């Protein structure tokens, strides 16, 4: 019973981290139309910044702040790097930037530990509950933000740049602000990931992690916060819970890992074919003139 309770608490914490990453991605692609295929980079820089700060004697709270700051700075860097690109080209370059960061982490042993990764020796009491509370705060903040003039404007940008530019909006600045906010949320998720896993390595920053986050957004429903919550819970519960099938059915771990990804890929295909708007689609908004 204790093992089941511990697993439930762990699942709550890791699902909350995934939800922050999914909310961050949906803020970019579901609301502002920014296609980011390198979403895992925010987890990477946030986790490494936190782990490095802790390794140099920082407290847990300041280290988390460093993780958030790293996410913000990298979000701004990405938006500046691809400011003259759109759509698919933005997505390709974001994937490239994420891989560059992963390769740097793999090779700079003096800073990141290289392939061996970097350990986190600081334990935070009640951490899963703190993560869950932070995620609720993020959901509330994003919900309020999307209902504000800022949220309405970035959804207008999602439909195309010409109309907001004709209305006098600075599209580049709004995209930079969206990426900075998405980076802050992703960096916070990365900081909590480092604290919860007590370890960070380049293997945690592979492109497949972005694929999982995209699955949560696509299945749940882009542009709908509650859809993102539903998609994250479904995908994360399946992705984490099925790891125990190895002992029950004598399935090799590598085979089970491949089957998990195949199943998630099949689920994305089915949702795209039969319910492309997701399980909980974005509700139509009518604003007075």
Secondary structure, DSSP 4 states (H G I P E B T S, - for coil): -HHHHHHHHHHHHHHHHHHHHHHHHIIIIIIS----S-THHHHHHHHHHHHHHHHTT--HHHHHHHHHHHHHHHHHHHHHHTTT--HHHHHHHHHHHHHHHHHHHHH-HHHH-GGG-EE-----TTHHHHHHHHHHHHHHHHHHHHTSHHHHHHHHHHT-HHHHHHTT--HHHHHHHHHHHHHHHHHHHHHHHHHHHSEE-GGGGSHHHHHHHHHHHHHH-TT-HHHHHHHHHHHHHHHHHGGGHHHHHT--HHHHHHHHHHHHHHHHHHHHHH-TT-SSPPPP-----
